[in-house]
Amino acid sequence: MKTNNFFALLALSLIQAAALLWVPLWWSGLLISFLWALSPLPKALGPGKNSLLFFFLAGVLSWGLTALWFHLRNQGLLTAQMGELFHLPAAALLLITALLGGVLSMLGGVAYSRSLS
């Protein structure tokens, strides 16, 4: 991955993570991805900034790091209790949360690309 790709991915991930922390709505990552794709920034950065993989990785990073932050903040108590409920280990719940965030973020990018056609 080129350096500017990495920094664009990191920027989108941090914006989504900030939105998840300060505006605790599950669809905030979807909205941020849609607005990112709508802005002129991806076109200025070059090809690949509106791809599905780009949005998926940004969502995985932002949701995964946010879930990990909450997990560490309460010493894993909530994650352990939810794991008992679903008969899963805490790490699996964090992974599932990250993957769901990636899918939601990818849907935001797809919504923009479908609105163009």
N, C-alpha and C positions, 0 to 999 in steps of 0.2 A: 504494500500500500504506500503510495507516495505521501510525502510529508503534508502537502496541503489537503489531501484526502483525510489524513489522520486528524488534522486540526479542525476540519469541517465536521467530522464525525464527533470529535470531542466537544465542539461548540454546541452542536445540536443536542448531544446527550446531557450536557450541563444545563442547557435551557430547559429541557424536559424535566430533569431532576429538580430544578428550582421550582418549576410549575407544580410538580407533584408534592413538594414540601410546603409551598405557600398557598396553593390552591388545590386542596386535597380532593380533586375530582378524578375519577378513573379515566375519563375521556380527555383529560388535559394534554396527554402525550399525542393523542390523535389530532387534536386541534393545532398543537405546535408543529407537528409534521406537515399538516395541510398548509399552515401559514409559511413554513420554511420553503415548501415547494412553490408556493405562490409568489414569494419574494424574488427579486432579481439576483440575490446572492448566489444561488446554485448555478445560474447561467454564467455569472462572472467567474466562478471558481473553476469551471470547466465541466467536461462530461463526467457522468457517473454520480453526480450529487443528487439526482432525483431517482436513482435506481431503487428497486425493492430491497436489495441486500443492504444498501446504505441506511435506509429507514429502519429495517429490521435490527441491524446492529446497534443503531442509536437507541432504539427502544429497549433492547436487551441490556445495554450498558446503563441507561438511566433507571429503569425499573429494578434491575438487579442490584445496582449500587444503593438505591433508595431502600429496597427491602433489606439489604445487608446492614445499612445504617440503623434502621429500626430494630433489626434483630440484635445488633450489638448494643444498642441504647438501653434495651430492657433485659440484657443478659440472656436473651434467647428464651425467655419464659413464654411469651405469647406464641412463638414459633413452635416450641415444644408441645404446648397444649393443642395447637391446631394440628400438629403432626400426629398426636395421639387420636384426635378425632377422625382423621383421614387414614390412619395407620401408615403414615409415611414419616421418614426421617426429616429433620429440619432442613437439611441441605436440599432435599428433593423439593420441598415447598419453595425455597428460595429460587431454585432453578425453574420451577413451573411459573412462578411469578415473573421472572425475567423473560421467559419465552412468551408468556401472554402479553407482556409489555411490548415485546418485539413485534408481535402480530398486530397489536393495536396501532403502533407507530407506522407499520407498513401499510395498514389500511388507510391511514391519513394521507400517505403519499400516493396510494392508488386512487383515492378519491379525487385528488387534484388531476392526475393524469387522465382519468376517465372523464373529468369535466371538460377537458380540452377537445375531446373527440365527439 
